[in-house]
């Protein structure tokens, strides 16, 4: 049988599979954002936001959602599952917490029945391999299937293949989103990116963004007061999904004044208890895209069991040794054993700085 040549396309995806992978010692963290489809700016700007934003001239100089009772403690990904953590664990938990006005944490602990599972999302959109995922696939899953809590679908380190049962799918269905859309991408101007990010944070929601990361992210600059600051990367090497929770025009950085505040999925020992400021220059220079996932209150959603045939049509269960019948490209920043990915999947290595 002729081997099917399947390529997974992603710029600067730093991944580590369960075996057979070799990584540089100075890149200790998992990432996993696959770029997906990048629209041209002319098409992107046709997408109009539903929300009414305040004008730029009256935006506050800072806003901070990091101390919200709806935001769970910093988590630590052990797979290339950053999309699941940013979209599910942080964003969906925050949104549903606001809907029901429930606190999702107590100190460093959290309530599993109120915090959403990163692997419920990741395990259904990674096609059976630990090679990352796209923000678009996460949006389609949240819109059509929903999100399950950690109580219903616990996080198990190293497990990126287990799929949810029909009962778990049913529990996730009431936690769907209304829709999703791309807010901006790397083709937009720095001014546009910064303005739209600030405007969106002023709606009260938090924002999922994909960025290129490198050494300045792996080792952020910790100030005397404990504040963590990330400045512009010279040569970023990986695509990574993070959650933007605030901004401050007054933060001083070596790139100039102003920074966005993000929460990462590299544990509470990273940055400042899992948070860091990212200079406006770094954020807007190395952005991939930002995606808005529009929330909807649960009580207005159907509580009926989803149509499983529709679920299977949208998210077929792909075996760990197979890839979907479509063309992608997988790019890695370090060597990967192709046998781990399965027959017919090939690897190229690249980054924004060129082929590695």
Secondary structure, DSSP 8 states (H G I E B T S, - for coil): -----EE---SS-----SSSB---TT--S---B-------HHHHTT---SS----GGG--SEEE-TT-TTS----B-SSS-HHHIIIIIIIIHHHHHHHHT---EETTEE-TTTSB-HHHHHHHHSTTSSS-B-HHHHHHHHHHT---BTTTS---TT-------HHHHHHHHTT--SEEEEEEETTS-HHHHHHHHHHHHTTT--EEEEEEE-HHHHT-EE-TTS-EEE---SS--EEEEEEEEEEEEEEEETTEEEEEEEE-SB-TTTTBTTEEEEEHHHHHHSEEEEEEEE---GGGS--S---HHHHHHHS----TT---SS---EEESS-B-HHHH-TTEEEEEEETTEE-
